[in-house]
Structures are given as structure tokens and as C-alpha cells.
Amino acid sequence: MRILSVHNQFRQYAGSDIVASADEQLLAEHNEVTSYVRNSNEIASASAAGKALLALDTIYSRRTVREITELVERFRPDIAYVHNVFPLISPSLYHVLDRLRVPSVHVIHDFRLWCPNSRFYVNNQPCRDCQLGNYWPAIEKRCVQDSTAYSALYAGSLYVNRKLDFTGKIGGYICLTEFAKQLLVESQVPEEKIHVCPNHIDTSKFTPQYGGGEYVLYLGGLYRDKGVMTIAQAFARLPHIPVKFVGAGDAEPELREFIRERGLRNLELVGFKGGEEKAAYLRNSMFTICATHCYETFGLVVLEAYASGKPVIASAIGALPYIVQPDQTGLLFKSQDADDLAAKVRWLYERPDAIERMGRNGRALVEGEYDAKFRYASLNAIFEKVIENARWN
């Protein structure tokens, strides 16, 4: 099979970037694969005039149409496997692929195809006002970067491309959990086009360390919607329990001010870490926390914790209840409730036997259901079905 892998990378390396790269390598072991990749950092290096043109590309990119046409004519792919198209590739990808009769599969890493800010979340709470195609609320609420201009840009892109039926031109959608599948059904995506295939990781790259640990760990972006302030508020109630934040993001100044004002000694921000440094922070933790306020489509960090032999305390929202099993591989708490989170942290911290038991269960779960060795067969079956059901057949 000849596969065209397509991805618009984020400015700051994200979970979808990790999955896109890993999948491309996996697929290349069994197929002919070529890639079309753009990086959002191109925007920062552009001139003022260039940035204006790139903004228009969010709605419809002539460059994407030209380059994809040339690539398809040269490579002749059987299918296009797409992770992210915003902001530079744009939904114009789907129009040109449809015209060239190349079926496509889109992975639901977020909900940008229906929601201008991609998360069904604004003003610190879930929001689905734009789900069925009326994007005016996004502009009114300034839901993209708290900017009317950016909100109008993404709202305009979705409005124009929805009128051109870009989602109908996508041959198949891969959801990472049943939660995302249900949201797509509610967004009027035909259920027969939706396939559930969770993220996977290579467990051989993680050395589990069960029990023990020196601190509780938050691993991820330092953003308000990721619940970092909820974590900080919870641990302000638990001065005897240390927590380390591994990551970077725009909530860092607020976090540092929170720590300084209250003289908290148990909260530490250590910055972004990758590779072996990140793995070491996981191994040396007691357990990890995933406290997002918004609808996560999966939570790759949960699998990384499991692979490292660590339980996860997660907010009971979005996809997280589908991958964190209460009292088996971790605990769930009420989203945005610092008191409930503090109670769950205290309970688990005081039970080292439960930490070890849940850590072992997590490792067994990720080995049995989420190891990368299972992913190729799942993707291949989805690709074959989408090719068979292509709308021009």
C-alpha cells in the first residue's frame, strides 16, 4: 500500500506530533510511505505581509493544493493518513484529495474540524455552541487566543469549508476513544465513517518502577485548561506532599506567583523535559496527575505513566474515564474541584500498597491493550475499509 502521511506540526511539540511521527515510522516498515509536513513555527519567521498571507491559508491554501497535486501525481498514494491540517495546510487538503480521488483518513487528536478553538471549551468550561455549524458564538466569545481576529479567522475557515462539504469528503475518521466517537456522531458525522483506534506506545522504551517514589508528578503543558492551577490549589492544602510540574506553557507566570504568594515549598516547576530526563521523572514519581478541564481526545501521558509502572489520578471528563480505571489503574476526581483532587491525592499517598498494585495493573493494561505492536493491524484494517468504501467507487 502507498500511504501519504500528512501533518501540520504544532509550535510546541505535542502529543499529536509524537503520534504522527511514530505512526509514519510504523507504517513505513510495511508500506511505501511519503510525507507532507508543515510546521506552525513558519508563521513566527514570516514578514508582516507573509503572516497575513499565511492567515488566509487557514481558510484555503493554494500552496497546499499545488504541492499535494504534484505529490499525488508523482507518488500515486492509495490513501492519505492525516493528523492535523491547521493552520497552514488547511481543509483545502480534503478538497484536492477528493478531486484527485485519493481517499483520506483523519485522526481526531482534537475537535478543530467542528470547533474554532479545537477543544469544545471556552471561558473555563465545556462549550458546544458551534458544533452544528453556527460559528458566530466563537467570535462573540473570542474563543481562539482570546482574540476577535483569530476567532473570526478560524470561524471563517470552518464556515467556508463546511459549505464546501470538506468533512463529507473525508473518507474515514479515527477516534481514540468511544467518547470522541459520540461527539462526532453528535456533530453529524455518519457513524459508518467513524473508527475507534486508541493511541499506542512502545512499552519496550519504558522501564517500570513499581511503588516508592519521591514526589507526585504532573507531566504536560502548563496551561489553565490542563488544570495546572487546580493542581496547585490542591497541593496548597497538602504541604507535606511534594509535586513536580514537568512542562512549559503560558500559565507558568501565574503558577510561580501562586507559589510565591503562599510561600509553598512543596510545589516545584522544573521546565520542559524530554527523552531520558522525562523518563527518569516518571520512574522516580509515586504517581501522576492529569487534571484537564476540557475534552481530551485521549491522554498519551496516561499511557506513559502506565508504562512506567505509575498510577494516574485524572479528572472525570472527556476521554480520561475511558482509560483510567478507578481503583485499578488510578483514581478519578471531579474536574476543576481542588478539594476533591486533594482528597484523592491524600488517599493514594497514604496507601503505598495501592500505589504499587495500581502501577502493576497499569503496566499490564498498557502491555495488553495499548502496546504499539497492536497498532499496525488496526490501522491497516481501517485503511482497507476506507479505500473499499471510497465515494467514487
VENPE-V696403 format. One record per backbone hydrogen bond with DSSP energy under -1.0 kcal/mol. NH is the residue of the N-H (numbers start at 1). CO is the residue of the C=O. If there is no record, write none. Layout:
{{NH;CO} {NH;CO}}
This chain:
{{3;32} {4;79} {5;34} {6;81} {7;36} {8;84} {9;38} {18;14} {19;15} {20;16} {21;17} {22;18} {23;19} {24;20} {25;21} {26;22} {27;23} {28;24} {30;27} {31;27} {32;1} {34;3} {36;5} {38;7} {40;9} {42;39} {43;40} {45;41} {46;43} {51;47} {52;48} {53;49} {54;50} {55;51} {56;52} {57;53} {58;55} {59;56} {60;56} {65;61} {66;62} {67;63} {68;64} {69;65} {70;66} {71;67} {72;68} {73;69} {74;70} {75;71} {76;72} {78;2} {79;2} {80;103} {81;4} {82;105} {83;6} {90;85} {93;90} {94;91} {96;92} {97;93} {98;94} {99;95} {100;96} {101;98} {102;97} {105;80} {106;172} {107;82} {108;174} {109;107} {111;118} {114;111} {115;111} {118;115} {122;125} {125;122} {127;120} {131;128} {133;130} {140;136} {141;137} {143;138} {147;144} {151;147} {152;148} {153;149} {154;150} {155;151} {156;152} {157;153} {158;154} {159;155} {160;156} {161;157} {162;158} {163;159} {164;160} {165;162} {166;161} {172;104} {173;193} {174;106} {175;195} {181;177} {182;178} {183;179} {184;180} {185;181} {186;182} {188;185} {189;184} {193;190} {194;191} {195;173} {197;175} {201;370} {203;201} {205;202} {206;203} {209;308} {214;284} {216;242} {217;287} {218;244} {220;246} {222;248} {223;221} {226;223} {227;224} {228;223} {231;227} {232;228} {233;229} {234;230} {235;231} {236;232} {237;234} {241;238} {243;266} {244;216} {245;268} {246;218} {251;222} {252;249} {255;251} {256;252} {257;253} {258;254} {259;255} {260;256} {261;257} {262;258} {264;259} {268;243} {270;245} {277;274} {279;275} {280;276} {281;277} {282;278} {283;279} {284;280} {285;282} {286;215} {288;311} {289;217} {290;313} {293;225} {296;294} {302;299} {304;300} {305;301} {306;302} {307;303} {308;304} {309;306} {310;305} {312;329} {313;288} {314;331} {315;290} {316;333} {317;315} {319;296} {320;317} {322;319} {323;320} {324;320} {327;330} {328;325} {329;325} {330;325} {331;312} {333;314} {337;334} {341;337} {342;338} {343;339} {344;340} {345;341} {346;342} {347;343} {348;344} {349;345} {350;346} {351;348} {355;351} {356;352} {357;353} {358;354} {359;355} {360;356} {361;357} {362;358} {363;359} {364;360} {365;361} {366;362} {367;363} {368;364} {369;365} {372;201} {374;371} {375;372} {378;374} {379;375} {380;376} {381;377} {382;378} {383;379} {384;380} {385;381} {386;382} {387;383} {388;384} {389;385} {390;387} {393;390}}
